[in-house]
Each structure stands twice: as C-alpha cells, then as structure tokens.
C-alpha cells in the first residue's frame, strides 16, 4: 500500500512565451568560434578561419559548430585524416542551402 503521491502543483495562469533576442556573432567572433571548434578536429595548415567567417555571415555559434562537424565527416568520407579549407567551405554552402 501506501498513500497516493501528492498532486502536482499547477502553473500560475499567464503567458510564458518570452522572446529573447540574441545577437549573431561578428566576423571576428565567427572566426574565433570557428578556431575554437577546429581545435577538436585536425585542420590542414591551409584552413583560414577569417576567410570562412566571411562565408558564414549570419551563422550562429551553434551553426558554426555544426559546420566544423560536417566538414570533419566530409574529410573522413574522402579518406582523409585532416579537414581542409574546401571541406569547410562545402559544409558552409551545404548548411546555408539547407536553411
């Protein structure tokens, strides 16, 4: 036996659809975010975060992380152990097209 669980507290009436606006990263911030995420993969010496930043205008930090992950997968699919600039550029273009 035992007593039934206590009733769940009800939420107060009102609206909970708060809007939070976040600024997207600047070009310099995008380059820094890309450089941070590139440390988790093996980037080739030709990888230029500043150039990639210009291609990824309007991307959030999370989207940039996804771009790096996709580029790493692309490199592996092509039998490479390093991520090249072309992998990252292709990932940016593919991500933009899928938005």
Steps between C-alpha positions, in 0.01 A plus 500: 500500500585849575347833440463634145757760392413860576340697217736687269501874549319682223669774305381851565285648228668735257725494199840335491597572140783736578696622198877509542700664226862401454750683287673290237880496521704763318752394234783499758285304745407247228871451421574445871209255536617307193858490633370367831301219336782421257717404798282187539579378147825486304499808275743520211752785504304672220187553715425871543229576761487867393415403142241247619349766726421712197327207332297424814340840545181472708596166657462447874766338715306173501476506120875556475557196725278297267698623198826378655343162586365459147837595353671235715252238381559608140876461545455149641267404213776606261756288685688789658610549860517880473225753433579723205377850421294350215322267747402795715392714205287215363342453843417870526336499156306180576386633838387830345307313230321288760377797706 
